[in-house]
Amino acid sequence: MATAAQEIALMKRDIETLSGDVKEINDKLDMLMVKLLDPDEGLVVRVNKNTSRLDRRDVELPVWLGNLEEFKQMKRWKSNVTKALWGIYTAIIGYVIKLIFW
């Protein structure tokens, strides 16, 4: 069995080890707090930026949808105009061929 002095020495070593572990945990906790609360790049700042971006998106979404609908209408109009122009080109070419060969 260990003597009282040996037990005290073991307890002292365990307390020193525990003290080092607590200091290491404290340092990691401080680093985590800095990462969370950093005013330039912290998590709180990023969450706030994301929230403001989502709020802006909700405001701008109807405008985007309106622009998208206008774009689709413009594509339909262009398609119709292209078809009409091909019809006109065909009629002109047919008329020119008629004039040349008749």
Secondary structure, 3 states (H helix, E strand, C coil): CCCHHHHHHHHHHHHHHHHHHHHHHHHHHHHHHHHHHCCCCCHHHHHHHHHHHHHHHHHHHHHHHHHHHHHHHHHHHHHHHHHHHHHHHHHHHHHHHHHHHC
